[in-house]
Amino acid sequence: MHELGIVFHVIKSVEKIGEENGLTNIASVTLELGEVSGAIPHKKTELLPEAALKIETIPAVTYCESCGRDYPTVQFGRTCPHCGSEKTWLKQGSEINLKEIEAI
């Protein structure tokens, strides 16, 4: 599964940051996940056994090249609701960002 690799990457990043900063336990990790990123993290490790996972959603927004307008991706997909064009591309919403690590 593609998202499993992402989850392991996030865990390794948190562990590396924790080691570099001498942390022994993490209270919480905040991730920003794009609405259409496909990632749903659930894994725990030694440094993160009781860590709360906080998720902030980044709305998916698509841009239409034909009319130059943005629209909500999840609601309308690839077809622009303003002009009906399919000359569109995802502007935001597939990101996965490690926003914050809170140590105990």
N, C-alpha and C positions, 0 to 999 in steps of 0.2 A: 504494500500500500504506500502510495506516495506520501500521504500525510504522516505516516509513521516515521519516515526519515526526517521529516521536519521536526517532529516532536523530539526525537533523539538529538537533533542538532541544537534545539533550544535547551534541552537538559544539559548537554555538554557545555554550552555557552554559560549557563548559570553556574555550573560546577567550576568552570575555569575562573570566572569572575570571583566566585566565592573563595577559591584557593588563593588567588592573587591578592585578595583583601583580608585573608586570615579569618574568614567566617566559618563558624562551626555548625550553624543552623540557620535556615532561611524561614522567615515568618510568612512571606508571600512573594509571589512573582506576578507581575502584571504584564499581560500580552495584549497587543493590539492585533486583532485578526480581521482581515478583510472579509466582508460579507460573503464573498464567493471564493475564499482562499481554500476551502475544503479541509482545513486542519481542525481537529478536535482533540486537544491534548488531555491525557488522563494518567500518564506514567509518573511514578514516584521513585526516588533514589535515596541513598543514605543521607545526603545533604538536605534533601527535600521531603523527609518522611511525613511531616505534619504541615508542610507549606500550603497555604491557601493559594489557589490559582484564580486570579482575577482576569476576566476577559473584557476588553473594551472593543466593541465592534466598529469597524470602519465601513461606512455605507458604500455599496458598489454604485459607481456612477459611470455611465457610458457617454461618450462624446460623438455627435453626428457630424461628419465632414460635410454633408450636403447643406444643412441649415445652420451649422455652427452652434447648436444648443446641446446642453447636457440633459440627461434624464436618468431616473432610477433604473438600474440594470435588472434587478430581480423582478420588478413589476412588468417591464416591457421587453426584456431580452435584447436581441440584436437589432430589432426593427425600431427605428425612431418613431415615437408616438406623435411627434410634431409634424413630420413630413413623409413618413413611410419609407425612408431610405434604409438600406442595409449597409451603407458605407459608414460603419460605426466602429469604435474601438473602446475598450475598457480603459477608463481614465484612472480610476482608483477602486479598491475593493478586493484586490488579490494579495495585499500585503500581509506580512507576518513580522511584527516588530516586538522585540523585547524592550518594554518600556521602563520597567522598574523592578528592582530587587530590594525587598525589605528584610533586613537581618534582625535576629533576636538578640 
